Every structure is written in C-alpha cells, then in structure tokens.
Amino acid sequence: MMKLGSCAAALLLAANLAAADRQLFSIARGGAVFAPFNKTDKVRTVGNRLSLELPPKGGRWQGTIITPKKGEQYFDLSEGAILAVDVKNNNPYMMQLQMEIVNLKEGKDSNAFAHIAYSSIALLPGEKAPLRVRYGRAVKESSEWAPEGMQRLPDGFVKGDHKIVPDQVAQLRIWTSNPEADRPMRFELSNFRVEEPVKPLPEALKSKEAFYPFIDRFGQYKHADWPGKVTDVAQLGERKLAEDRELAAHPAIPGRNRFGGWSDGPTFEDKKGGWGTVKYKGKWFLTDPEGKLFWSLGINTTHDKSDSVTAITFRENYFEELPENNAENADFYTKQSFPRFGFYKGKGSNQDTNILQFHFYCYNMFRKYGKEYHKEFVTRSQRRFSSWGFNTNGNWVHPDILKAEFHHPYITAVEFAKFYDVIEGCRQIGWQKFPDVFNPGFAAGIKEALQTRQKYTVDDPFCIGYFVDNELSWGKTNTFLAEGALRSPASQHAKAALTEFCQNKYADIAGLNKVWGTAYKNWEDFRASTAMPAEPEKARADLEEFNDVIVNRYFRTCKEVINREAPGKLYFGCRFNDRNEKVIATSARYLDGCSFNLYRPEISAWRLPAGVDMPVIVGEWHYGTAANGPAHPGLQPAANQVERARGFDRYVRSALWNPQIAGVHYFKYTDQMATGRPADDENIQCGFVDVTDTPYREMVEAARKVSSDMYRYRTSVNTAAGN
C-alpha cells in the first residue's frame, strides 16, 4: 500500500474526525434552553450563534446554564468522548471561559451534582477557537473492586470528577468570573458538538479478575492505548537516539546570554554583578548578573525520585511486573513512613511503620541510559530546557542539578523541617499549620539550611534567590493567626508572645477582661487557656493587631536571615495560593518579588492588591489530560495533548501581557504515576515527559515557540493594550 505523506495523512485524519462529529443541538432551531446565571447577564441567540454579554464586577459566576429543550430531560453525549463548542472572544483583551458537563443528583436541588466534567479556554483578543471537554464514563458496576490510592480513576470507574453518565446530561454550564474587573466581557458561541468516536470500555473492566494487574512493566495503564505509549524496551533506546539528534539540531533559543537573559535587549549598568528587579516599559522584569532583562520561564520538580514514585504496599496486585527487590535494584525501591493524607493515612502499625515504594521513572531511565542514568538525567534535563526555551529551574529541583557544571538559573526553597514548629491552635488548611515565628528555631532553621545543606546556593551566580514555605494557611480573616495563638497551649512561643502583647496593652488582667468580656483570673490563667472568648467580636481589635504582628514578624525574619546569610540573593516569599489582601500588602514591605501559585486558564488581568506593585513569580500552574495514562487531568484539564499545548501557549502569553508578572514556573517536569504518589494519592498527567522519560512533542513545540518570541512579545506595545 502506498504511504501517505505527513500532510496528506493529517488532512485525512482531520476529515475522519470531522465526519465523526455530531451536532448536539441546533441553536437556530431552539434545540436547547439558555438561562443566564445572573439577571444582569445577557444571553441571546442570533441565528446559529449564542451571544454572551457579561457586565463588569458581575460576581464569581457569570454566563449561562444550558438545558435540553422542552419535552426532553437530558442531552445525550454517548456517541463521543469530547464535547466541543466554538468560542469567539469579542473583547480587546485576553479572556477565559469554562464549560461544565453536569449530571444532577435526584431531587430538586439544581446544584447537587452527581458527576461533572469540565475544561476551559483562554483566548487572545478577537480569537476564535474550540473549547473542548473530555469526559470519561462513570459505571457503577466496577465500584466494589475499584483500585485505591489514586485521586482519579480510569474511564469506566465512578470515583472523581471528569467522568459522567453520558446519556443523562442535565445541564451544560458555561461561565467565567469577573468579580473585580471594571471591564465587560463579550463572547460568541456556536456549533455545540460531540467529537472523537467513543471506544468501548475495555473488556478488563467487567471483572476484578480481568482488571488486575492494571499497570504494565513500564508503569503505564494497561487497558488503554495512546500515541507514544511504550510497548517494548527497544523503543526506549530508539527514542534516546532520536532525541539526541533533535537536541543537537535545536541546542538553544537564539538571542540569550549564558543566564538566559535577553542578550539583544538593553543593558542596565547599575544592575550588573547580581540579580535584581527593574520596571521597563511599564512591566516588571528580573535582571541577570550581566545587567540584562530576564523573564523567568521555568519548570519545577525536576527530580527523578519525587512525584514519579508510587507505593507498592497493600497494592501488590496492581502491577504486572516488578524487578526483584534485591541489592541490584536497591536504587529503585525506597521506604517511607505512612503519610498523613490519602489512602495510606492511618494504615501504619507498630510492626509495619513504612510503606514500600517503587520508582518506575528511574527504572525506565536505567533501561534507557544504563547504570549512569542519574547523571544522564541531570545533564539531559538542562539540555532539554535550553532546547525547549526554558531559562529557569523552578522549585524542588534535584540538588545534583544545581551542583552540576552546567545548570540554568534557579529559585529554590529554603527547607528546614528539623527546626520547624507550628502554631498548634491554628486550624489546618491544606498541607500544614502556620509556623511559630516566635520560636527562635524558625530563624535558626533558615540560617542552618543556608549554612549547611544549601550552602552551595549562596555563592552560586546562577542562584536568583529563595522561597520560604509553600502555600501557607493565612486564613480568610485578619484574626486567623492570632486566634490560633490564643487557642494554643501555654508552652507555645506564640502564646507567650500574645500574652506579652496583651500585658503591654493592658495594665492588668482586669483591663483585658473588661474589654474582652472574659473572666481570666490572672495572666497565667490567660496563657493556659485554649478557648476562644464567649464573645470573640469584643477581642477582634486586639486580635487583628496581633495578627499583624505575626505577619510582619514572619516576612521580616525571612528577609533578614536571607540578607545576612545569602547577601545579594532575592527573596520571593511563600508562594501564596490564597488571597488575604492585608497579608499580601504587608508582605510587600519585605519581598524583592512576590510569588503565587495560580492554576487558571490565563492571568492577563490578575493583579496584586490595590497600591501594591512589584514583580511576581508564578510558582505553579499546569495543564493536563486524561488521554495519556494517568487518569487525573489536573487543575486545568485539557481534552488532549494538542489542547494542553495550546493552553500552555496562552497562559505564558497572558503572563507576558501582565505588567506585574516577571515569570512563570510550570508544574511539573514529569507526570505523576498513574497509581498516585503516596503522600496524597495525586496521579496527574501534567508533565513535559511521561513515566518512560518520553517528552510530549506538542508541549515541547509550544514551549519552544512561545519562548523564542517572549522578550519581544513582553516589550511590544500591543501587549500593554490588553491591561
């Protein structure tokens, strides 16, 4: 048979896909009912188009809820795997839109979701493109023997978002959020359709006996196929040789100096010699040691033994083939104590205090590169970054990379668990409680880390600076931390500091009791109590004031220790993931640059609190898909690798538009394992390389393209027009 050329093959594939598309309903013929989220949202049909006009400051949700036409209860999506709609951004600035596919629970509550699948799209001004949502199928029959230790399960299981009952879709929700912005939003939607002919569920899902084991010898999900899936060990070597040729052909993005700064751009003589910040043409940049503009495009978690690990204990039947756990394979097996979250929480015992873990990613690299696979990982990761257009190692990079002869600039976290004490009375939101900054160990821990384990970073000209902590729980109120101190035992340093604060404000305990409406016997009684006052509002003013004391002490301590122990390095804060306006404004007094983890489709209009203007590094963001093995598409799901790559491009461009963003660091270098990481069961497909160390071609090309143009794009007049 004659082989088709790549162009002809692509056209044939596109024709086949188009032929398989099925229109879900006709807008012009009244095939659905369109209701606004809010009274001020304007939803109109114009022929075969749906027009959305959404007002400024319209709230958390603005858009439309779409239901079947009168006489029909459900939309039927069972003939496809993706729901798509064409969206046009009729705004002179970047915008985003999200679509949700909803099964409702039985009952009258229209917000009681039984199953939901969703995705989003970011659009340049005037751009038209498809918004696609991939959905799996929720089948109850397999729930009794479903695998555990994974946040999302493969197509055909019930657990987790991104799966629906396709023929019982009660609603489509299309919305965006504009709670603060003073600008209206206008969109046009057309051609609601089902794409990608659905494949039958694997026969293996019909019984427990057929399903297990469900992970193959490479660490991939057995019961599905996708482009690039490894089926033979020989393919690993073939891919290495192919990538060697590509890296030689595309060694680096032109126009960069040795730090990744803009060699063709302006030079700031007063910034030479170290890392700094500058506002140029109304936009924030970093400056590198040569005084060149530096916009930080990075990847974090470049580590061969971090999130790619998975646990074996209690799940031995999940895996088709594992090498023998002996001295020869000791590097691929590790143990860790039972974690505080997820499947393994509470499963430890006095006899069994550790879980056994296996590193499929490392084992595949061993098969691909040989015994020196770790050295190859170190050097190849940096060669890849140069070729792909990244100029920064983000957080959680392997120390061996930063100690190597060649490595890219980096911002790293100061980590000091040994000295880390938390305020016991604080409510835990997320990973941990807030640190007790009144404990001398807090400052001592930062100092010890910079003098010992991370000493090599202090004199490294490629070290830009540091984060301290990650996604701390600041609380939504301005008394959250102070209330935690008040609820803490007498032994807590923060409780002692609060007691001293109140003693300095009130002459005696009677004075505090009068204001707070309390009946403490003396200051010892106050310090020993772990209860909130019966009328907490009476204590609010004092607690807000002490809350400010905690916040200022936290950031001031970090800044002072970094300045003293690592002079010339920049301090980027704690990688906020929530938004307490007062805390953020306070942090700006001490930071060289702020840091946020911002998982959203685009960030062109994102801003620091009013009156605060400084460079911001986005410490985490990503796009993932459930189409390539791991079942969790992450916090920004995409329909496939092409849509992931498009999302990557638009996110970076939106950050380049934003005058306050000085860089974005993608999460992460490798996929998480399909069977989840032990710490919390996360099993996200969000990496630039998969478990077999194969780069995702679409993501590589997207990064290379947007990076090649990023300095010109950042400094062009056009990008400022959208702000």
N, C-alpha and C positions, 0 to 999 in steps of 0.2 A: 504494500500500500504506500502511496506517495505521502511523504511527510509534509505537514502544513508548516509554513513559516510562522514565526512567533506572532507577527501582526495578524496574519490570516486566522491563526488559532485563537487569538484574543477576540477577534471580531465574531468568530463562530461561537465562542463561549458566551460573549455578550448577547448574541442573538438567541442562543438557547435559554439563557437566563430570562431575557425579556419575554420569550414565548411562554415561560413558565409563570410569569407574573399573573396575578389575578386581582382585578379591582375589587376592593372590599365593599364599596358603595359609591354611588354617584351623588356628588354634591348638588348638581343641577336638577336632578330628579327627586330631590328630597329623600335620599337614601338613609339619612341619619338626622338626629336632632342635636342642635348645637346650643348649649346653655352657657352663659358667662359665669365665671367664678364669682364676680362681684357685680353690683349694679352699675358701676362706672366702667366696666369692661365692655367694649363694643365688639360684638360678634355678628358679622354679616356674611351672607352668601352672595357672590357676584358671579353668575354663570357657574362654571365649574371650579371656582375658587372660593376659599374661605378667608375672609379678611378679619384680622385681629387688630384692634386699636386699643392700646392699654395706657392709662393715664400715668403721669409721674406720681411717685410716692404712693403707689397703689396697694402696698401690702406685701405679705410674704408669698401669696399665690395670686397670680393674675393669668387669665387665659380662658379656656373653655373646657367643659365636660361634654363629651360626645356619647350619646346613647343611641340604640337602634331606633329605627322609625316606628311609628305607632303600629301596634299589632305584632311586633317582633320583640322577643325578650333578650336575645343575645346576638352578638357578632360571632361569626364562625371563622376562626383562623386556622383550622385544622389542615388546610392544604399547603401550608408553608411553614418556614422556620423563622422568618423575619417579617415584621410589619414595617412598611416604609411610607413616608409622605414627603412630597417635595415642599421645601420651605424657602421662601424668599425674605430676606431681611431688608425691609423698606426704610431703613434708618441710615443716617450719615455716620454711624459709628458701629463698632462691633456689638453684637448681641448674642444671646443664647436662648435656647428653647428646649424644653424637656417633654417627652411623651411617655405616658404610663399605660400599660395594658392591665386591666383590673378584672379579677373575679371577685364578686362580693359574697360575703357570708350570708346565710339565710337570715332573714329578718328585715326590719325597716331601716336600719342604720346604713345610709348610703356611703359611709366612710369606713365600714367594717370590711376590710379587705381580707379575702381568703387567700388569694395569690396575686402577685404583682410582678411584672417585668417592666423595665424602663431603660431609657437611654436619653442622650441629649446631643445637641449640636451647637457649635459656635460658628457664627457667620460673619464674614467681613462686610463692610458697608455695601449694600446692593447685591450681595451674593445670593445665589440660589443653589441649593444642594439638597440631597435626600437626608432626612432624619430616619435612621433605621434602628429598630429594636429587635434584638434576637431574643427569642423565648424558648425555653425548654418545656417539657411536658411533665405535669405532676400526676403521677399514677400511684394510687393508694395501696395497690396490691403488694408492692415491694417494701412497704414501710416497716414491716415487722423485722426484717433482717437487713435493713439498710446499714451501710458502713458508718462508723463513728469516728470522731476526731477530725472532722472536716466542717468548715463553716458552710460550704455549699457542696451539694451532691450532684452527680452527673444527671443528664437528661433522663427522665423516667422515674426519678425519686421525688418525694414530696418536699423534703426539707429545704428551706431557704428561698430567698427571692429569685427572680429571673426565670421562674417556671410557672406555667398557668395550665388551666384546663382549656384547651384552645377553642372548643366549640361552645363555651359558656362564658364568653367575654361580655360583661355587662356594661362596661364603661371604657372609654379612652379619655385620658386626661392630658391636656396639652397646656403647659403653663411655663411661666418664667417668674422671676422675682425682682422687684424694683422698689424696695421699701424706703430707700433713702434718696435715690437719684431724682434730679429735677428735670428729667427728660422723658418724653413719651416713647412708646415702643409700638412699632407697626410691622406686622408680618402678613404674608400671604401664604396659604397652604393649598395644595392641590394633589390629586391623584393618590388617594389612600389605596394601598395595595399590599398584597401578600407576596413575598418573594422567597426564592430558594425552595424548590420542591422538597417536602419533608421526607426524610428517610424513616423507614420503620424502626421502631425501637429494637435494640439488639435482642436476639433470642436469649442471650445470657441473663437478661433481666427477669425472665419468667420464673427463675427459682434460685434459691440460695446456692444450691449445689453447682449450678451452671455459672453463677456470677463470680464466685470466689475461686481462685485469686483474681483480682481485677487490675493489678499493677504488673506490667511486664518487667523483663530483666533490665530495662533501661530506666525504669522509674516512670514510665508513661501509662496512661489509662489504656487498658487492653481493648475495651469494647467499642472503640470508635476509631475512625481514621481521619487524617487531615494532611494537607500538603506539608511536607518536611518531616513527617514522623519517621523516626529511625526504626528499621526492621532488621538490620544486620550490622554486626560490629565493623565490617569493612567500610561501611558508609561513613563512619567517623573519620577514618584516615583520609578518605576521598574529600570530605568537606574541609579538613585541615589544609590539604594541598590547594584546593580551590580558593580558600580564604587567603592563604599565603600570597597567591597571585594577585588577588584583589587589593590587599594591603600594600603590596609593592606598587601597584598601579595608582593607588589613591593614598599616599602616605600622610597627607595633612591638608588642611584647608589653607589656601594661599592668603597672604596679607596679614599673617600673625607673627608676633615675635616669640621668643622662647617661652614666655609666660602665657601665651595665648591672648595677649593684648593686641590692640589694633595698630599694627606697625605703620599702616598708611594714614593713620589719623593724627591728631595734634599731639604734641608733647608738652607736658606740664613740668617745667623745670623744678618748681618748688616741691613737687611730689616725688622726685627721684630718690631712690635709696630704700624705699619700703613700700608697704601697701597703704593706700589711702582712699579717700572718697572725694568726689567732685561733682558739682552740678554743671552740666554742659548742655547748652541749648535748651535749658529748662528741664533736663532729665538727669536723674542720678546715675552715676557710674562708680565703679571702683577704679582705682589707678594702680598699675603694677609698679614694680621697683624700677622700671625704666621710664616711669612717668607717662605711660601710655594708657589710654582709656581701656578698661577691662569690664566687659559684661559677662557675668558668670553663668555659663551653660554647663550644668553638671549632672552626674549620675551618683546616687548614693547606694550604700550597702554593696559596694564592690568587694565582696568577701566570699571565699569559696566554701566556708563552713558556717554560714549564718542561716538565712531563711530557707536555704535549699535542703536543709536537714529534715528528716521525718522520723517518727517514733515507730518502733517495732513491737515493744512490749504490749501484751494483750491484743495484738493485731497481726500476729504472725501469719495468719491465713490470707492476709490481703495481698501478699507478694508472691509472684510466680517463681522467682529465682533470686536468691541472695548468695553471695560468696560465703564461704565458711568463715566463721568468726574466730580467727586464729591470729598468730603473731604476724603472718604475712599480710593480712588485711586489717591490721590494727588501726591503720590510719583512717579507715572508712567507718569504723564503729566507735561511737563515743557513748558516754553515760551522763545523765544529768538528773538532778533531784526533781521530784514531781512538782510541776508548776502550780501557780495559784489560780489559773484560769482554765477554761475549756474542758475537754474530755478527761484529762488526767487529774483535774482538781480533786483532792481528797482520796485518790486511789492508792496512795503510798501506805506502807505499813512498816512496823519496826524491823521486819525481816527483809522487806524489799523497799528500800528508800530511793532507788534510782530507776529510771527508765532507760532502755537500750535504744540508741538512735543509729540510723544509717544515713550516709551521705552519698546519695545517688549521683549528684553533680560531680563530686570529686572522683567517684568510681568511674564515671564516664570519661572524665578528663584523663584519668590513669590509662584507660583503654585507648584513648585518642593520642596522648602525648608521651606515655610511658612513665617511668618512675619519677622523673623530674617534672611531673605535671604541675606542681605548685609553683615552681619557678616560671614555667610557661604561662600559667595563669597570671602571675604578677606582671610579666613583660607584655603579654598579649593584650591584657586589659588596657594598658596605657597606649599601645599601638592602635588598638581599636578606637579609643577615644580620639586620638589625633586624626584618624581617618574619617571617623563619623562626624567630627566637628565639635566635640565636647572639649572644653578647656579647664574643667574643674572636677576634682574628686569631691563628692559631697560627703555627708556624714556616714559613719560606720564603715570606713574603708579599711581594708586589711593593713595592719602596721607594716608588713613586709613591702607593700606597695610604696608607702611613704618613706621607707628607708632605702628603696632601690635607687640605683644611679640615675635613672630617668623616671620621673613621675610628674604628673600635672599639678598645678596649684591646688590647694585644698582648704576647706574649712572643716574642722573636726571638733568633736565634743570632748570636753574635759569630764572624765568619768572617775568617780571616787566612791564607790559603793561602801568601801571599808569604813569611811568616816560619816556616812550619810545617815542622819537621824531625821525622822519626820514628826510633824505635829500630830500627836495621836488623836486629838479631839477633832481634827478636820475630817469632814466627810470625804470619802474616796470617790473621785470622779475620774474614770479612766484607769491609767496604769498604777498610780501611786498617790499617796497623800503628799501634802506640801512639806518641803524641808524645813526643819527648825533652824532658822538662820541665826538664832541667838546662841546656839550650841557652838562653842569655839571650834568644834570639829568641822563645821561647814567651811569656814575659811581655810582651816588646816588641810582639808581634803583637796581643795583646788590647788593649794600650794604643793602638797605632796605629789599629786599627779604630774604637775608641770616640772617638778624637780627630779622625778624618777621615771615612771613608765612613758611619759610623753616628753621627756627632756629633749629628744631629737627634734621635736617640732619647734622648739624655742628659737633655735639658731638657723632653722631652715628657711631660706629666702622664698621657697615655694609655699610656705605656710601663710595663708592670708590672715587667719585668726581662728576664733573659737566660738562655739556654742557652749552653754552650760545648761544641762537638763533638756527635756523634750516633752512638750505637750503637758505642762504642769496644770494642776487644777486650781485656777484662780477664783472660781465661783462667779455667779451671775450678779451677786450683790456686793456692795462695798463694805460689808462686815463679815464676809465668809471666813477669811483667815483669822480675824480677831475672835470670832465665835469659836473657831477650832481651838485657839489658845485657851479660851475661857473654859471649854469642856475638857481640857487636858488635865492630867493629874499633877500634883504638887511637884513631882520630880522633873517635869518638863521645863526646859530652859525658857521656852516661850511663855509658859505660865508664870515663871518668876519675873520675866520682863513685863508682862501685863500687870502683875501685882505692883511692881515698882512704878510703872507708868501711872497707875491709879493712886498710889501713895503720894506721888509728886503732885498730883492734881487736887487731891482732897486732903484736908488737914488730918482727918481721922476717918475710921470706917463708918461712923455715923453720917458723915457728909456724903459718902458714896451711897449709903442705904437710903438717904432722903431722896436723892436724885433717881436712883435705880428702882426704888420701891422694894428693896430687899431687906433682909434681916440677918446679915452676916454678923457673927459675934465679934470677930476681930480679923486682922489681915491674914492670920494663919488659917482661919476658917474659910476666908475668901480663896486662898490659894489651894486649899484642899478640896473645895467643892468642884464637881464636874458637871453641874447642872446649869442650864440657862435660866435667867431670871424669869419669874412668872409673867412679867410684863416687859418683854425684850425691847419694845419700842422706846422705853424710858432710858435704856442703856445705849441706844443706837448712836447718838452723837459721839460718845466716848469710844465705842467700838469702831466707828468709822475712822476716828483719829488714830487709833492704834493699828487699824488695818493699814493705813498709810505708812505708819512706822515700819511694819513688816515689809511692805512692798519696797520702800526706799532702801531698807537695810539689805534686802536680797540683792537688788541690782547694784547697789553701791559696793557691797562686799565682793561680788564677782568682778566688777570693773577694777577695783583697787588691787586685788590679788593678781589679775592678769597683767595690769600695767607694771606691777612690781616684779613679777616672775618672768614675764614674756614681753618686755618693752618693745613697742613698735608693732605688735600684733593687734588686730581689730577684734572687738567684742560684739557678737551678733545676737546676744540674748538667748532666750529659752525655747524658740520655735513654738510660738503661740499656735493653738488650734481652736481657741475660743476667742470671744471678743468682749472683754471687760474694758470699756473705753478709758476709765480712770487709770487702770493698771498700765495700759499701753502708753498713755500720755506720760505717766510717771517714769516708765522705763526709758523713754526718750532722753531723759536728763543724763543717762549714764551710758547709753549704747553708741557705738560707732555706726552700726547698722542694725535694723530690726530683722527678725525672722518670723515667718509664718508658714504653717503647713496648710495649703489651700487646695483642697480637692474640689474642683468645679470645672465647668467646660471652658471658661475663659475669664480673665481678670483685668480686662482693659479699664473698667471703671472702678475697680476696687481701690479704696483709699484708707490711709491711716486716719485716726480721729481728727476732727477739725483743729487747726492750729499746730498740728504735728507734721513735719516734713523732713524726711530723712530717707536714705537708701534702705530698701527692703530686699532680703533674700528669701525666696520661697524654698523652704527646706524639703517639702514633699508635695508631689502631685503625680498622677498617672492616668493611663487608660489601659483597660484590659478587656479580654473577651473570653467567653466560654466555649469558643470554637476550636481551641487548640490544646485540649487535655485537661489542665486544671479547671474545675467547674466554676470557680469564683471569678467573675469579671472585674472585681474590684469596686472602688468607689466612683469611678467614672466608666461604666460599661460601654463597650462598643460591639457592633454586630460581627466584626471580623477584623483581620489584620489590616486590611485597607482602610477601614474606618478608624482603627487605632492610630494609624499613621497620619490620617487627616486630622484627628483630634490633637495629636502631638504638635503638628504644624500650627494649628490655630491657637493653641494655648501659648506656645512660645511667641507667636506674633502678637497676641493680646498683651503679653507681658512687655514686649518691646514697645508697644503703644503707650504703656502706663509709665508716666514720668517718675514714679516712686520706686518701681521695681528695678533692681540692679542685677538680678539674676534669678534663675530657676533651676532647681536640682530635682531631677526625675527619680521617682521611687519605683523600680529599682533595677539593678544590673541583671539579675537572674530571676526567672519565675520562682514562685514558691512551689513546693511539692504538691502534686495532685492529692496526696493524702494528708496535707496540712503540716504546719510547723507545730512542735509540741507545746510551745508557750501558750497559744490561744486558738489553735486549730485553723489559722488563716491558710488558705490554699489558693492564692490569687495568681492568675496568669497576667502579669503586668511587666515582665522583664524585657530587656533587649536581647537576651539569649535564653534558650529553653534549658531543660534539665540535661540535655545531651551536649550543651555548650554550642548549639547552633544559633547564630544570630537570626533574628526576624528581619528578613530582607526589606520589607516595607518600612519598618521603623528606622532601619539604618539609612535608607534613601531619604526619608523625610527629615531626619536629623541633619544629614549632610547638606541637604538643600537649604533648609532654613538657616543653618549656621553660616553657610557661605555668604549669606547676604545680611547677617544680623546687624553688623555695625552701620552699614549704610541705611538699613531699614530703621534702626533706632534713631539715627540722627536726621532722617529726612523730615521735611516739613509736613508731609502727608500724615505721618503717624500722630502728630500733635493735633490734627484736626478732629480726631475722634475723642479727645479727652474732655 
